[in-house]
């Protein structure tokens, strides 16, 4: 098996588990979870909005992912806006992007 393919597979599984964990945490502080959002991005949103979930989780998550640089949760939030966790096939900037109603 191709090593890059195996690594990409592992990243996608990690993102899926992360998104599932986020979706399963109830909105106890009023921060709604989105099914296609990572826990890091949600923690940033909660922190931005002054919610307890953000105050508790964001520093811990940022510390756990220190090797990715400063502001992991904020950067995860920005990635959600760029739709960076989507497979390249689903990103509009890619050549050959399929639009609804189009047939190939």
N, C-alpha and C positions, 0 to 999 in steps of 0.2 A: 504494500500500500504506500502511496506517495506520502512523504513526511509532511509536506505543506497541507495536503488534504486532511490528514489526521489532525494537525494543529488547528486548522479552520473548523473542523468538526467539533473539537474540544471547546473552542471559543463559543460556538453556537449553542452547545449544550449548557455551558456556564451561563450565557445570557438568558437562555430559556428558564433555567432554575432560578436565576435572579429575578426575572419577571414574574415567575410563579410565586416566589416568596413575597414579592411586593403586592401582588394581587390578593394574597391570602391574609395580609395584615389589615384588620378592619379599620375604618376611619375613626378611631377612638378620639383623635384630636381634631377632627373635622377635615383632615387631609384625605381626599378621595384617591384611591389607587386606580391606575389605568393598566389594563391588561398588557399593553405593549410598552410599558415603562419600567426601567430598572429601579431597584430600590435606592440606588445612589441618587438618581435624578429626583425621585420623590422626596428623599431626605433633604436635598437642596431646596425644593419648593417649600417644604414644611419649615425649614430654617428661615428662608426668605420671608415667609408669612408669619414668623414668630410662634410657630406651633411647637409643642413639647416633643413631638416625634423628631423634628429636625434638630432641636437642641440636644437631644439624647443621641440620635443615630449619626448625624453628619460628622461630628468629630471622630467617632469610632471608625466609621467607614473610611474617612480621609486618612486616618492613621493606618488602617489595614492595607490601604493601597498607596502608601507613601512612595513606593518605587515608581509610581506613574507620574509623580510630580505633585506640586502644590495644587490644592483645589480639585481633588478627584470628583467630588459630588457636583460641583459647579460645572466642570467639564463634561460630566455625564449628562447634565441637564442640557448643555449646548449640543451635545451629540444627538439627543432626542429631537431637538429642533431641526438639525441637519438630516435627521432620519438615517444616521450613520450606522445603526445596528441592523438596518434592512439589508438583505442580500443584494449584491450589486445589480442583479437582474431587475430589481424593483425600484431602483433609483432613477429618477427622470434624467439625470445628467449622462447616463450611460447610452452609448450608441445602441440602436436596436430596441429602444424602450417601446414596450407594447402599450398602446392606449386602448381603453374599452371601445368596442365596436370595430376595431381594426382586425383584419384577418391576414394571416401570412400563409 
